[in-house]
Amino acid sequence: MTLVDISRALSQRVATLRFADPVCCVYNPLDYAREPHELYLSRYGNGTKEVLLLGMNPGPFGMVQTGVPFGDVSMVRDWLDVVGAVAKPLDEHPKRLVLGFECRRSEVSGARLWGWARDRFGTPQRFFERFFVANYCPLAFMESGGANRTPDKLPAAEQQAVSSVCDEALREIVRQLRPRIVIGIGGFAERRARAALAAAKLPIGTILHPSPASPLANQGWAQRIEQQLKGLGVSL
């Protein structure tokens, strides 16, 4: 089984989930942005990895647009060299248009994450020799007013339905990549990794999320997470 196989199976399973108000639109970039998403997986997801970095779910100006986790358009296109056709989600919110690689908005979290990888490792090949970046949940949730709703804000029953699908996909990814450690980018991803991978007895850690909503992330995010990585035994 490859990461592409895992992605396609996950895409089919999450398509059966249903969500109530205040969620009105659900975006699945594994489907409508399949071409760049699978190019990312096939180009950079081969072999084993030392570290699996795990995010929460697609951001509205990142993976929602490009199909790549933390997928700021300029970083995906110009550094990762990933491009491809991006269609439209089945139910597109008028305030959250999917423009693909024509999107002019930057995703700050993605610019910080991939910018750090570029500055530290130089080339994508060097970074992906040791690391891989994935999202726990592939869906983005839009409220009626256009606000982005993260998975941790879903009702308990909906969170459980998402977790039952995404936990299994994460276990499949780990079986494929065989990382030495799984590191959640933020607390939600760490908690889900601990729950999903409890039987694997795999080291789990966390680093600060690069979101601009985090005051700490706005004060030298790259330096902070390098210290956290070193504390987790990841040499740079």
N, C-alpha and C positions, 0 to 999 in steps of 0.2 A: 504494500500500500504506500502511495506517495502522499505528500501534502496536498496535491491537487485532488486526489481521491477523497481525502478527509474533508477538504473544503466543499466539494460537490455534495457529499453526503450531508454535511452540516447545513448547507444551503437548503436542501430539500426538507430537512427536519424542522428548521426554524420557520419555513414557509407555512407550516401547519399551525403555528402558535397564533393565538388571538389575544388582543389587548383592548381594555376598556378605557373610557374617558378617565383622565384628560388626554391620553394618547389618541391622536386621530390619524396619524400617518406613520408607517413603519418602512424604513429603507433597508434593503438588503444588498449591499454592494458586491457580495459574493455572486450575485445574479446579474445585475445590470452593469456592473463594472468587472465582469468576469475576465475580460481579456487582459487588462493590466494587472489585476489581482493574481491571476494564474502565471503571468510572466514573472512577477515578483517571486512567487513560490518556486517555480521551476528553475529560475536563475540562481536564487540565493538560499533555497531550502534543501539543498542536497547534502548528504553525508550526516555525520554527527556534529553536535555543537557542544561547546563547553557551557554556555550560558543561554537560557531562554528568557528573554525579557518579555513580560506579559502585560499588555495594556487592558483597559476596561472594554471599550467599544468604540465604534467609529465616531470621529468628530465631524461636525457639519461642513468644515472647510478642509478636511483632511481625507480620511478614508472614504467618506461619503462621496467625495469628488473623484478620487483617484483609484480606489480599491486597495490601497496600500496602508497598513497600520501607521498611524501618525503621519498620514500622507500629504503633507504640505506640497502643493503643486510644484513649486520650483525645485524643492529638494528631490522629489520623486523623478521629475523629468531630467534635471540637470546633473544630479549627483548619482542617483541610483540608475539612471538611464532606462527608466521604465515609462513607457507610454502605451496607449492603446485606446480602442474605441470604448466610449462610455455611453450607455443608453440612459433611459429614465426609469426611476422606480415606478412601481405599479400605481402608487397613489402619491403623487408629488404635491407637497405643500406649496402654495404660491409664494410664501415668504422664505422658503428653503429650497430654492431651485438647484437642481443638479446640472452644472455646466461642464463637468469633467475637467479636462486640462485647459479649458478656457476660463476657469474660475480665477478671478483676480484677487480674491481674498487669501491672505496667508493664514495658515494654522500655526499659531505661536508654539503650541506644544510640539508639533512636528518639526518646525524650524529649529527648535532647541535640541530635540533628541537627535535628529539626523545631522544637524550642524555640529553637535558634539562628536558624533561618530566620524564625520568628515575631518574635523580638526584633530582628533586624537589618532585616527588610523590612516588617514590620507585617501585610501581607495575603498570602495565598497567590498572588494575582494578580501582585503585584509580584515575588515570588520567582521564579515560573515564567515571567515575561517573559524571564528570562535563564538560568535553571537548570532542569535536570530530573534526577530521581533514579531510577535503575534498579538492579536487581540483575543480576549476571552470570549466576548459576545460579538457576533458579526453584525448585529442590528443597531440601527439608530432610530430613536423614538422622538417624534415631533408632536408637541401639543397643539391644540386648536389655534392658539395665538402665534404659533411659530417657534416657541421656545423649545430648546433641546432638553429632553428628559433622560437622565442617565439611568442605567439599570438598577442602581441601588435605591432609586426613588420609586420604583414600581411597587404595587401592592405585593404582599407576601406570596400569595398564590401565583401571581404572574412571575415573580422572581424564582419561585420553585420550579415552574415549568421551563423557564429559560435555563436554569442551572442543570436540570436533568438532561438537557440536550448538550449544553456547552461543556459540562464536566466530562462527558464521555469523549467529546472531540478533543479536549485538552489532554486527556489520557492517551488518546491515539497520537497526538502530536509528540508527546513525550516518548512514547514507544518508538516513534520514527526517528526523532533527533537524538535521543538518549543523552540529554544534557546532564552535566554534573550538578547544576543548581538551577532552580527556577526562581526568578526575581520579579515580583510584582512591581509594576510602575504605579505606585500609589497603593493605598490600603485595601481598596475593594479587590483589586486583582490578586494581592497577596492572600487575602482571606479565601477567595475562591480557589486559588491554587492549593492552599492547605487543605481545604475540604475535599477537593477532587482527587488529590494525590496523596491522601493520608496513608493509603495502603502501600504506596511505593517507597515510603521511608526516604524520600529525596529531600535534600536541604532546600528550604524555602526562605527567601528573604524579600526585602522591599527597598526601593529607592524612592526619593521624592518625585512626585509627579511634576512634569514641567509646565503645568497649566498656569497661565497668567493670573488666574483666580487665587493662586497660592502666594501669599506675601514672601515666603521663604524662596520660592522658585524664582521670584523676581530679583533676588539678591544673590546672584552667582550660582545659578542652578548647576552648571557643569562642574564647578569646583566641589559643591556639596555632594553630588552623586558620585564623584570619583572617590571621595573619602568613604562614602557608604559602600561602594563596590570593594574597596580595599579591606574594609571591615568585614565583608562577607568572604574574603579570601580570593577575590578576583583581581589578579595582578594586571596592571596596565603598563 
